[in-house]
Amino acid sequence: MTDVQKASKALKKVTGAVKINYEIHGNSMPHLHVHLFPRYIDDDYHGAPIEYKLVEPCVYRSEQEFLNFIESMKKELE
């Protein structure tokens, strides 16, 4: 969980989210599987869980924007 908390703090800083939702699974094999969802005051699911099946698969406007996100996360996690 220490690694999950570290990743969550980095994600919050990089994305400017107001909070991070954790979704944790571990039912199919012995491992920890975590989804971290950045949340914003004006997001479409304010006060409710994100319906990730209804969200467009890509939240980035371009591949370069995605690569910039990855680099920002790497720097925060160093």
PDB file of N, CA, C and O in Angstrom, chain B, residues numbered from 101:
ATOM      1  N   MET B 101       0.820  -1.199   0.000  1.00  0.00           N
ATOM      2  CA  MET B 101       0.000   0.000   0.000  1.00  0.00           C
ATOM      3  C   MET B 101       0.860   1.258   0.000  1.00  0.00           C
ATOM      4  O   MET B 101       0.400   2.316  -0.430  1.00  0.00           O
ATOM      5  N   THR B 102       2.090   1.163   0.470  1.00  0.00           N
ATOM      6  CA  THR B 102       2.984   2.323   0.450  1.00  0.00           C
ATOM      7  C   THR B 102       3.207   2.788  -0.990  1.00  0.00           C
ATOM      8  O   THR B 102       3.203   3.987  -1.269  1.00  0.00           O
ATOM      9  N   ASP B 103       3.401   1.834  -1.898  1.00  0.00           N
ATOM     10  CA  ASP B 103       3.595   2.180  -3.311  1.00  0.00           C
ATOM     11  C   ASP B 103       2.336   2.790  -3.908  1.00  0.00           C
ATOM     12  O   ASP B 103       2.417   3.721  -4.709  1.00  0.00           O
ATOM     13  N   VAL B 104       1.177   2.276  -3.527  1.00  0.00           N
ATOM     14  CA  VAL B 104      -0.096   2.812  -4.022  1.00  0.00           C
ATOM     15  C   VAL B 104      -0.267   4.260  -3.544  1.00  0.00           C
ATOM     16  O   VAL B 104      -0.669   5.129  -4.318  1.00  0.00           O
ATOM     17  N   GLN B 105       0.039   4.511  -2.278  1.00  0.00           N
ATOM     18  CA  GLN B 105      -0.067   5.875  -1.751  1.00  0.00           C
ATOM     19  C   GLN B 105       0.895   6.818  -2.464  1.00  0.00           C
ATOM     20  O   GLN B 105       0.541   7.955  -2.772  1.00  0.00           O
ATOM     21  N   LYS B 106       2.112   6.345  -2.726  1.00  0.00           N
ATOM     22  CA  LYS B 106       3.096   7.176  -3.440  1.00  0.00           C
ATOM     23  C   LYS B 106       2.604   7.508  -4.853  1.00  0.00           C
ATOM     24  O   LYS B 106       2.706   8.649  -5.304  1.00  0.00           O
ATOM     25  N   ALA B 107       2.075   6.503  -5.538  1.00  0.00           N
ATOM     26  CA  ALA B 107       1.546   6.725  -6.889  1.00  0.00           C
ATOM     27  C   ALA B 107       0.348   7.663  -6.852  1.00  0.00           C
ATOM     28  O   ALA B 107       0.204   8.517  -7.728  1.00  0.00           O
ATOM     29  N   SER B 108      -0.501   7.518  -5.863  1.00  0.00           N
ATOM     30  CA  SER B 108      -1.678   8.373  -5.724  1.00  0.00           C
ATOM     31  C   SER B 108      -1.277   9.834  -5.511  1.00  0.00           C
ATOM     32  O   SER B 108      -1.852  10.730  -6.130  1.00  0.00           O
ATOM     33  N   LYS B 109      -0.307  10.074  -4.651  1.00  0.00           N
ATOM     34  CA  LYS B 109       0.160  11.446  -4.405  1.00  0.00           C
ATOM     35  C   LYS B 109       0.754  12.047  -5.668  1.00  0.00           C
ATOM     36  O   LYS B 109       0.510  13.214  -5.976  1.00  0.00           O
ATOM     37  N   ALA B 110       1.535  11.256  -6.405  1.00  0.00           N
ATOM     38  CA  ALA B 110       2.116  11.738  -7.661  1.00  0.00           C
ATOM     39  C   ALA B 110       1.020  12.047  -8.675  1.00  0.00           C
ATOM     40  O   ALA B 110       1.068  13.081  -9.341  1.00  0.00           O
ATOM     41  N   LEU B 111       0.037  11.164  -8.798  1.00  0.00           N
ATOM     42  CA  LEU B 111      -1.061  11.360  -9.742  1.00  0.00           C
ATOM     43  C   LEU B 111      -1.846  12.625  -9.412  1.00  0.00           C
ATOM     44  O   LEU B 111      -2.205  13.391 -10.306  1.00  0.00           O
ATOM     45  N   LYS B 112      -2.108  12.840  -8.133  1.00  0.00           N
ATOM     46  CA  LYS B 112      -2.840  14.037  -7.718  1.00  0.00           C
ATOM     47  C   LYS B 112      -2.073  15.298  -8.095  1.00  0.00           C
ATOM     48  O   LYS B 112      -2.657  16.261  -8.591  1.00  0.00           O
ATOM     49  N   LYS B 113      -0.768  15.291  -7.861  1.00  0.00           N
ATOM     50  CA  LYS B 113       0.053  16.462  -8.179  1.00  0.00           C
ATOM     51  C   LYS B 113       0.131  16.704  -9.692  1.00  0.00           C
ATOM     52  O   LYS B 113      -0.020  17.836 -10.151  1.00  0.00           O
ATOM     53  N   VAL B 114       0.363  15.651 -10.448  1.00  0.00           N
ATOM     54  CA  VAL B 114       0.525  15.776 -11.901  1.00  0.00           C
ATOM     55  C   VAL B 114      -0.771  16.202 -12.587  1.00  0.00           C
ATOM     56  O   VAL B 114      -0.744  16.991 -13.531  1.00  0.00           O
ATOM     57  N   THR B 115      -1.904  15.683 -12.116  1.00  0.00           N
ATOM     58  CA  THR B 115      -3.172  15.965 -12.791  1.00  0.00           C
ATOM     59  C   THR B 115      -3.915  17.174 -12.233  1.00  0.00           C
ATOM     60  O   THR B 115      -4.825  17.697 -12.876  1.00  0.00           O
ATOM     61  N   GLY B 116      -3.528  17.620 -11.033  1.00  0.00           N
ATOM     62  CA  GLY B 116      -4.247  18.728 -10.402  1.00  0.00           C
ATOM     63  C   GLY B 116      -5.595  18.306  -9.844  1.00  0.00           C
ATOM     64  O   GLY B 116      -6.463  19.148  -9.616  1.00  0.00           O
ATOM     65  N   ALA B 117      -5.778  17.004  -9.620  1.00  0.00           N
ATOM     66  CA  ALA B 117      -7.037  16.490  -9.082  1.00  0.00           C
ATOM     67  C   ALA B 117      -7.245  16.982  -7.652  1.00  0.00           C
ATOM     68  O   ALA B 117      -6.284  17.286  -6.945  1.00  0.00           O
ATOM     69  N   VAL B 118      -8.513  17.059  -7.229  1.00  0.00           N
ATOM     70  CA  VAL B 118      -8.810  17.447  -5.849  1.00  0.00           C
ATOM     71  C   VAL B 118      -8.754  16.238  -4.919  1.00  0.00           C
ATOM     72  O   VAL B 118      -8.546  16.388  -3.715  1.00  0.00           O
ATOM     73  N   LYS B 119      -8.938  15.048  -5.474  1.00  0.00           N
ATOM     74  CA  LYS B 119      -8.785  13.816  -4.703  1.00  0.00           C
ATOM     75  C   LYS B 119      -8.599  12.660  -5.677  1.00  0.00           C
ATOM     76  O   LYS B 119      -8.796  12.806  -6.883  1.00  0.00           O
ATOM     77  N   ILE B 120      -8.218  11.514  -5.134  1.00  0.00           N
ATOM     78  CA  ILE B 120      -8.024  10.312  -5.941  1.00  0.00           C
ATOM     79  C   ILE B 120      -8.923   9.210  -5.392  1.00  0.00           C
ATOM     80  O   ILE B 120      -8.909   8.934  -4.192  1.00  0.00           O
ATOM     81  N   ASN B 121      -9.702   8.582  -6.265  1.00  0.00           N
ATOM     82  CA  ASN B 121     -10.488   7.413  -5.871  1.00  0.00           C
ATOM     83  C   ASN B 121      -9.640   6.161  -6.099  1.00  0.00           C
ATOM     84  O   ASN B 121      -8.961   6.032  -7.118  1.00  0.00           O
ATOM     85  N   TYR B 122      -9.693   5.247  -5.136  1.00  0.00           N
ATOM     86  CA  TYR B 122      -8.997   3.964  -5.233  1.00  0.00           C
ATOM     87  C   TYR B 122     -10.031   2.886  -5.529  1.00  0.00           C
ATOM     88  O   TYR B 122     -11.086   2.843  -4.897  1.00  0.00           O
ATOM     89  N   GLU B 123      -9.735   2.025  -6.478  1.00  0.00           N
ATOM     90  CA  GLU B 123     -10.550   0.837  -6.734  1.00  0.00           C
ATOM     91  C   GLU B 123      -9.596  -0.341  -6.666  1.00  0.00           C
ATOM     92  O   GLU B 123      -8.675  -0.441  -7.476  1.00  0.00           O
ATOM     93  N   ILE B 124      -9.805  -1.230  -5.715  1.00  0.00           N
ATOM     94  CA  ILE B 124      -8.851  -2.302  -5.445  1.00  0.00           C
ATOM     95  C   ILE B 124      -9.505  -3.659  -5.703  1.00  0.00           C
ATOM     96  O   ILE B 124     -10.623  -3.930  -5.266  1.00  0.00           O
ATOM     97  N   HIS B 125      -8.764  -4.504  -6.431  1.00  0.00           N
ATOM     98  CA  HIS B 125      -9.218  -5.863  -6.742  1.00  0.00           C
ATOM     99  C   HIS B 125      -8.123  -6.851  -6.340  1.00  0.00           C
ATOM    100  O   HIS B 125      -6.965  -6.462  -6.185  1.00  0.00           O
ATOM    101  N   GLY B 126      -8.466  -8.073  -6.179  1.00  0.00           N
ATOM    102  CA  GLY B 126      -7.506  -9.119  -5.891  1.00  0.00           C
ATOM    103  C   GLY B 126      -8.186 -10.468  -5.877  1.00  0.00           C
ATOM    104  O   GLY B 126      -7.765 -11.376  -5.160  1.00  0.00           O
ATOM    105  N   ASN B 127      -9.229 -10.601  -6.658  1.00  0.00           N
ATOM    106  CA  ASN B 127     -10.049 -11.809  -6.586  1.00  0.00           C
ATOM    107  C   ASN B 127      -9.669 -12.912  -7.567  1.00  0.00           C
ATOM    108  O   ASN B 127     -10.129 -14.042  -7.405  1.00  0.00           O
ATOM    109  N   SER B 128      -8.854 -12.634  -8.572  1.00  0.00           N
ATOM    110  CA  SER B 128      -8.595 -13.676  -9.566  1.00  0.00           C
ATOM    111  C   SER B 128      -7.260 -14.392  -9.351  1.00  0.00           C
ATOM    112  O   SER B 128      -7.100 -15.532  -9.789  1.00  0.00           O
ATOM    113  N   MET B 129      -6.321 -13.757  -8.699  1.00  0.00           N
ATOM    114  CA  MET B 129      -5.035 -14.380  -8.384  1.00  0.00           C
ATOM    115  C   MET B 129      -4.420 -13.604  -7.222  1.00  0.00           C
ATOM    116  O   MET B 129      -4.819 -12.467  -6.973  1.00  0.00           O
ATOM    117  N   PRO B 130      -3.482 -14.176  -6.521  1.00  0.00           N
ATOM    118  CA  PRO B 130      -2.927 -13.495  -5.341  1.00  0.00           C
ATOM    119  C   PRO B 130      -1.993 -12.343  -5.710  1.00  0.00           C
ATOM    120  O   PRO B 130      -0.776 -12.512  -5.784  1.00  0.00           O
ATOM    121  N   HIS B 131      -2.568 -11.203  -5.934  1.00  0.00           N
ATOM    122  CA  HIS B 131      -1.810  -9.983  -6.190  1.00  0.00           C
ATOM    123  C   HIS B 131      -2.721  -8.796  -5.897  1.00  0.00           C
ATOM    124  O   HIS B 131      -3.932  -8.954  -5.735  1.00  0.00           O
ATOM    125  N   LEU B 132      -2.138  -7.631  -5.831  1.00  0.00           N
ATOM    126  CA  LEU B 132      -2.916  -6.416  -5.607  1.00  0.00           C
ATOM    127  C   LEU B 132      -3.098  -5.710  -6.945  1.00  0.00           C
ATOM    128  O   LEU B 132      -2.124  -5.411  -7.635  1.00  0.00           O
ATOM    129  N   HIS B 133      -4.317  -5.454  -7.295  1.00  0.00           N
ATOM    130  CA  HIS B 133      -4.652  -4.790  -8.558  1.00  0.00           C
ATOM    131  C   HIS B 133      -5.414  -3.519  -8.193  1.00  0.00           C
ATOM    132  O   HIS B 133      -6.484  -3.584  -7.587  1.00  0.00           O
ATOM    133  N   VAL B 134      -4.861  -2.359  -8.563  1.00  0.00           N
ATOM    134  CA  VAL B 134      -5.428  -1.085  -8.133  1.00  0.00           C
ATOM    135  C   VAL B 134      -5.648  -0.169  -9.334  1.00  0.00           C
ATOM    136  O   VAL B 134      -4.786  -0.048 -10.205  1.00  0.00           O
ATOM    137  N   HIS B 135      -6.806   0.467  -9.364  1.00  0.00           N
ATOM    138  CA  HIS B 135      -7.079   1.553 -10.308  1.00  0.00           C
ATOM    139  C   HIS B 135      -7.100   2.841  -9.500  1.00  0.00           C
ATOM    140  O   HIS B 135      -7.714   2.893  -8.435  1.00  0.00           O
ATOM    141  N   LEU B 136      -6.441   3.873  -9.989  1.00  0.00           N
ATOM    142  CA  LEU B 136      -6.462   5.190  -9.351  1.00  0.00           C
ATOM    143  C   LEU B 136      -7.169   6.153 -10.293  1.00  0.00           C
ATOM    144  O   LEU B 136      -6.761   6.324 -11.442  1.00  0.00           O
ATOM    145  N   PHE B 137      -8.229   6.778  -9.801  1.00  0.00           N
ATOM    146  CA  PHE B 137      -9.015   7.692 -10.619  1.00  0.00           C
ATOM    147  C   PHE B 137      -8.882   9.110 -10.088  1.00  0.00           C
ATOM    148  O   PHE B 137      -9.340   9.392  -8.981  1.00  0.00           O
ATOM    149  N   PRO B 138      -8.257  10.022 -10.860  1.00  0.00           N
ATOM    150  CA  PRO B 138      -8.225  11.424 -10.424  1.00  0.00           C
ATOM    151  C   PRO B 138      -9.634  12.007 -10.480  1.00  0.00           C
ATOM    152  O   PRO B 138     -10.378  11.773 -11.432  1.00  0.00           O
ATOM    153  N   ARG B 139      -9.987  12.764  -9.455  1.00  0.00           N
ATOM    154  CA  ARG B 139     -11.325  13.365  -9.386  1.00  0.00           C
ATOM    155  C   ARG B 139     -11.202  14.885  -9.333  1.00  0.00           C
ATOM    156  O   ARG B 139     -10.258  15.432  -8.762  1.00  0.00           O
ATOM    157  N   TYR B 140     -12.167  15.541  -9.936  1.00  0.00           N
ATOM    158  CA  TYR B 140     -12.166  16.996 -10.047  1.00  0.00           C
ATOM    159  C   TYR B 140     -13.519  17.533  -9.583  1.00  0.00           C
ATOM    160  O   TYR B 140     -14.525  16.827  -9.646  1.00  0.00           O
ATOM    161  N   ILE B 141     -13.541  18.752  -9.128  1.00  0.00           N
ATOM    162  CA  ILE B 141     -14.781  19.372  -8.665  1.00  0.00           C
ATOM    163  C   ILE B 141     -15.845  19.353  -9.752  1.00  0.00           C
ATOM    164  O   ILE B 141     -17.024  19.144  -9.468  1.00  0.00           O
ATOM    165  N   ASP B 142     -15.430  19.572 -11.000  1.00  0.00           N
ATOM    166  CA  ASP B 142     -16.393  19.672 -12.103  1.00  0.00           C
ATOM    167  C   ASP B 142     -16.478  18.403 -12.960  1.00  0.00           C
ATOM    168  O   ASP B 142     -16.939  18.459 -14.100  1.00  0.00           O
ATOM    169  N   ASP B 143     -16.032  17.251 -12.417  1.00  0.00           N
ATOM    170  CA  ASP B 143     -16.105  16.066 -13.274  1.00  0.00           C
ATOM    171  C   ASP B 143     -17.561  15.619 -13.463  1.00  0.00           C
ATOM    172  O   ASP B 143     -18.454  16.030 -12.723  1.00  0.00           O
ATOM    173  N   ASP B 144     -17.771  14.778 -14.460  1.00  0.00           N
ATOM    174  CA  ASP B 144     -19.123  14.346 -14.824  1.00  0.00           C
ATOM    175  C   ASP B 144     -19.791  13.468 -13.770  1.00  0.00           C
ATOM    176  O   ASP B 144     -20.998  13.233 -13.835  1.00  0.00           O
ATOM    177  N   TYR B 145     -19.028  12.988 -12.812  1.00  0.00           N
ATOM    178  CA  TYR B 145     -19.566  12.053 -11.826  1.00  0.00           C
ATOM    179  C   TYR B 145     -19.446  12.610 -10.411  1.00  0.00           C
ATOM    180  O   TYR B 145     -19.208  11.856  -9.467  1.00  0.00           O
ATOM    181  N   HIS B 146     -19.606  13.908 -10.257  1.00  0.00           N
ATOM    182  CA  HIS B 146     -19.477  14.562  -8.951  1.00  0.00           C
ATOM    183  C   HIS B 146     -20.370  13.881  -7.911  1.00  0.00           C
ATOM    184  O   HIS B 146     -21.576  13.734  -8.107  1.00  0.00           O
ATOM    185  N   GLY B 147     -19.753  13.470  -6.808  1.00  0.00           N
ATOM    186  CA  GLY B 147     -20.498  12.835  -5.726  1.00  0.00           C
ATOM    187  C   GLY B 147     -20.859  11.382  -5.968  1.00  0.00           C
ATOM    188  O   GLY B 147     -21.621  10.799  -5.197  1.00  0.00           O
ATOM    189  N   ALA B 148     -20.326  10.788  -7.022  1.00  0.00           N
ATOM    190  CA  ALA B 148     -20.650   9.398  -7.360  1.00  0.00           C
ATOM    191  C   ALA B 148     -19.400   8.718  -7.924  1.00  0.00           C
ATOM    192  O   ALA B 148     -18.441   9.397  -8.293  1.00  0.00           O
ATOM    193  N   PRO B 149     -19.403   7.399  -7.991  1.00  0.00           N
ATOM    194  CA  PRO B 149     -18.270   6.711  -8.608  1.00  0.00           C
ATOM    195  C   PRO B 149     -18.201   7.003 -10.103  1.00  0.00           C
ATOM    196  O   PRO B 149     -19.218   7.282 -10.739  1.00  0.00           O
ATOM    197  N   ILE B 150     -17.003   6.936 -10.651  1.00  0.00           N
ATOM    198  CA  ILE B 150     -16.828   7.114 -12.100  1.00  0.00           C
ATOM    199  C   ILE B 150     -17.367   5.878 -12.809  1.00  0.00           C
ATOM    200  O   ILE B 150     -17.019   4.751 -12.457  1.00  0.00           O
ATOM    201  N   GLU B 151     -18.199   6.090 -13.788  1.00  0.00           N
ATOM    202  CA  GLU B 151     -18.697   4.988 -14.625  1.00  0.00           C
ATOM    203  C   GLU B 151     -17.697   4.803 -15.761  1.00  0.00           C
ATOM    204  O   GLU B 151     -17.925   5.249 -16.886  1.00  0.00           O
ATOM    205  N   TYR B 152     -16.577   4.134 -15.447  1.00  0.00           N
ATOM    206  CA  TYR B 152     -15.474   4.067 -16.406  1.00  0.00           C
ATOM    207  C   TYR B 152     -15.834   3.354 -17.698  1.00  0.00           C
ATOM    208  O   TYR B 152     -15.155   3.558 -18.704  1.00  0.00           O
ATOM    209  N   LYS B 153     -16.857   2.541 -17.715  1.00  0.00           N
ATOM    210  CA  LYS B 153     -17.279   1.888 -18.962  1.00  0.00           C
ATOM    211  C   LYS B 153     -17.948   2.878 -19.911  1.00  0.00           C
ATOM    212  O   LYS B 153     -18.064   2.601 -21.105  1.00  0.00           O
ATOM    213  N   LEU B 154     -18.390   4.028 -19.399  1.00  0.00           N
ATOM    214  CA  LEU B 154     -19.038   5.049 -20.223  1.00  0.00           C
ATOM    215  C   LEU B 154     -18.078   6.139 -20.682  1.00  0.00           C
ATOM    216  O   LEU B 154     -18.443   6.983 -21.500  1.00  0.00           O
ATOM    217  N   VAL B 155     -16.849   6.127 -20.160  1.00  0.00           N
ATOM    218  CA  VAL B 155     -15.854   7.152 -20.491  1.00  0.00           C
ATOM    219  C   VAL B 155     -15.130   6.729 -21.757  1.00  0.00           C
ATOM    220  O   VAL B 155     -14.822   5.552 -21.946  1.00  0.00           O
ATOM    221  N   GLU B 156     -14.861   7.699 -22.622  1.00  0.00           N
ATOM    222  CA  GLU B 156     -14.065   7.406 -23.814  1.00  0.00           C
ATOM    223  C   GLU B 156     -12.789   6.706 -23.387  1.00  0.00           C
ATOM    224  O   GLU B 156     -12.203   7.083 -22.372  1.00  0.00           O
ATOM    225  N   PRO B 157     -12.339   5.704 -24.122  1.00  0.00           N
ATOM    226  CA  PRO B 157     -11.122   4.987 -23.718  1.00  0.00           C
ATOM    227  C   PRO B 157      -9.902   5.889 -23.550  1.00  0.00           C
ATOM    228  O   PRO B 157      -9.078   5.640 -22.670  1.00  0.00           O
ATOM    229  N   CYS B 158      -9.771   6.912 -24.356  1.00  0.00           N
ATOM    230  CA  CYS B 158      -8.589   7.761 -24.270  1.00  0.00           C
ATOM    231  C   CYS B 158      -8.974   9.147 -23.743  1.00  0.00           C
ATOM    232  O   CYS B 158      -9.775   9.854 -24.353  1.00  0.00           O
ATOM    233  N   VAL B 159      -8.401   9.514 -22.622  1.00  0.00           N
ATOM    234  CA  VAL B 159      -8.690  10.833 -22.050  1.00  0.00           C
ATOM    235  C   VAL B 159      -7.660  11.871 -22.477  1.00  0.00           C
ATOM    236  O   VAL B 159      -7.747  13.032 -22.075  1.00  0.00           O
ATOM    237  N   TYR B 160      -6.689  11.464 -23.286  1.00  0.00           N
ATOM    238  CA  TYR B 160      -5.649  12.376 -23.760  1.00  0.00           C
ATOM    239  C   TYR B 160      -5.968  12.825 -25.177  1.00  0.00           C
ATOM    240  O   TYR B 160      -6.472  12.048 -25.988  1.00  0.00           O
ATOM    241  N   ARG B 161      -5.675  14.067 -25.463  1.00  0.00           N
ATOM    242  CA  ARG B 161      -5.979  14.623 -26.788  1.00  0.00           C
ATOM    243  C   ARG B 161      -5.016  14.132 -27.860  1.00  0.00           C
ATOM    244  O   ARG B 161      -5.334  14.173 -29.048  1.00  0.00           O
ATOM    245  N   SER B 162      -3.839  13.669 -27.446  1.00  0.00           N
ATOM    246  CA  SER B 162      -2.856  13.189 -28.417  1.00  0.00           C
ATOM    247  C   SER B 162      -1.914  12.205 -27.742  1.00  0.00           C
ATOM    248  O   SER B 162      -1.866  12.112 -26.515  1.00  0.00           O
ATOM    249  N   GLU B 163      -1.182  11.487 -28.541  1.00  0.00           N
ATOM    250  CA  GLU B 163      -0.185  10.573 -27.986  1.00  0.00           C
ATOM    251  C   GLU B 163       0.894  11.359 -27.245  1.00  0.00           C
ATOM    252  O   GLU B 163       1.405  10.902 -26.222  1.00  0.00           O
ATOM    253  N   GLN B 164       1.241  12.534 -27.756  1.00  0.00           N
ATOM    254  CA  GLN B 164       2.256  13.350 -27.087  1.00  0.00           C
ATOM    255  C   GLN B 164       1.790  13.788 -25.695  1.00  0.00           C
ATOM    256  O   GLN B 164       2.585  13.804 -24.756  1.00  0.00           O
ATOM    257  N   GLU B 165       0.526  14.137 -25.558  1.00  0.00           N
ATOM    258  CA  GLU B 165      -0.001  14.509 -24.245  1.00  0.00           C
ATOM    259  C   GLU B 165       0.109  13.331 -23.277  1.00  0.00           C
ATOM    260  O   GLU B 165       0.432  13.517 -22.104  1.00  0.00           O
ATOM    261  N   PHE B 166      -0.157  12.134 -23.761  1.00  0.00           N
ATOM    262  CA  PHE B 166      -0.023  10.935 -22.936  1.00  0.00           C
ATOM    263  C   PHE B 166       1.438  10.716 -22.537  1.00  0.00           C
ATOM    264  O   PHE B 166       1.726  10.403 -21.382  1.00  0.00           O
ATOM    265  N   LEU B 167       2.347  10.877 -23.479  1.00  0.00           N
ATOM    266  CA  LEU B 167       3.772  10.717 -23.186  1.00  0.00           C
ATOM    267  C   LEU B 167       4.246  11.761 -22.174  1.00  0.00           C
ATOM    268  O   LEU B 167       5.076  11.462 -21.315  1.00  0.00           O
ATOM    269  N   ASN B 168       3.723  12.981 -22.273  1.00  0.00           N
ATOM    270  CA  ASN B 168       4.062  14.017 -21.295  1.00  0.00           C
ATOM    271  C   ASN B 168       3.582  13.630 -19.900  1.00  0.00           C
ATOM    272  O   ASN B 168       4.288  13.841 -18.914  1.00  0.00           O
ATOM    273  N   PHE B 169       2.384  13.066 -19.820  1.00  0.00           N
ATOM    274  CA  PHE B 169       1.849  12.583 -18.546  1.00  0.00           C
ATOM    275  C   PHE B 169       2.776  11.515 -17.961  1.00  0.00           C
ATOM    276  O   PHE B 169       3.107  11.564 -16.777  1.00  0.00           O
ATOM    277  N   ILE B 170       3.188  10.567 -18.772  1.00  0.00           N
ATOM    278  CA  ILE B 170       4.072   9.500 -18.300  1.00  0.00           C
ATOM    279  C   ILE B 170       5.376  10.084 -17.752  1.00  0.00           C
ATOM    280  O   ILE B 170       5.831   9.690 -16.678  1.00  0.00           O
ATOM    281  N   GLU B 171       5.973  11.015 -18.484  1.00  0.00           N
ATOM    282  CA  GLU B 171       7.222  11.622 -18.027  1.00  0.00           C
ATOM    283  C   GLU B 171       7.023  12.386 -16.729  1.00  0.00           C
ATOM    284  O   GLU B 171       7.878  12.329 -15.846  1.00  0.00           O
ATOM    285  N   SER B 172       5.918  13.097 -16.599  1.00  0.00           N
ATOM    286  CA  SER B 172       5.629  13.832 -15.371  1.00  0.00           C
ATOM    287  C   SER B 172       5.479  12.882 -14.184  1.00  0.00           C
ATOM    288  O   SER B 172       5.974  13.163 -13.093  1.00  0.00           O
ATOM    289  N   MET B 173       4.801  11.765 -14.398  1.00  0.00           N
ATOM    290  CA  MET B 173       4.648  10.775 -13.334  1.00  0.00           C
ATOM    291  C   MET B 173       6.005  10.174 -12.958  1.00  0.00           C
ATOM    292  O   MET B 173       6.288   9.994 -11.774  1.00  0.00           O
ATOM    293  N   LYS B 174       6.831   9.866 -13.932  1.00  0.00           N
ATOM    294  CA  LYS B 174       8.158   9.320 -13.640  1.00  0.00           C
ATOM    295  C   LYS B 174       8.975  10.278 -12.781  1.00  0.00           C
ATOM    296  O   LYS B 174       9.634   9.859 -11.829  1.00  0.00           O
ATOM    297  N   LYS B 175       8.930  11.554 -13.118  1.00  0.00           N
ATOM    298  CA  LYS B 175       9.681  12.553 -12.344  1.00  0.00           C
ATOM    299  C   LYS B 175       9.172  12.628 -10.915  1.00  0.00           C
ATOM    300  O   LYS B 175       9.970  12.734  -9.983  1.00  0.00           O
ATOM    301  N   GLU B 176       7.858  12.576 -10.725  1.00  0.00           N
ATOM    302  CA  GLU B 176       7.278  12.636  -9.379  1.00  0.00           C
ATOM    303  C   GLU B 176       7.620  11.392  -8.567  1.00  0.00           C
ATOM    304  O   GLU B 176       7.730  11.464  -7.343  1.00  0.00           O
ATOM    305  N   LEU B 177       7.784  10.276  -9.222  1.00  0.00           N
ATOM    306  CA  LEU B 177       8.029   9.019  -8.526  1.00  0.00           C
ATOM    307  C   LEU B 177       9.508   8.719  -8.290  1.00  0.00           C
ATOM    308  O   LEU B 177       9.845   7.736  -7.631  1.00  0.00           O
ATOM    309  N   GLU B 178      10.380   9.556  -8.820  1.00  0.00           N
ATOM    310  CA  GLU B 178      11.835   9.337  -8.620  1.00  0.00           C
ATOM    311  C   GLU B 178      12.218   9.513  -7.177  1.00  0.00           C
ATOM    312  O   GLU B 178      13.389   9.369  -6.827  1.00  0.00           O
TER     313      GLU B 178
END
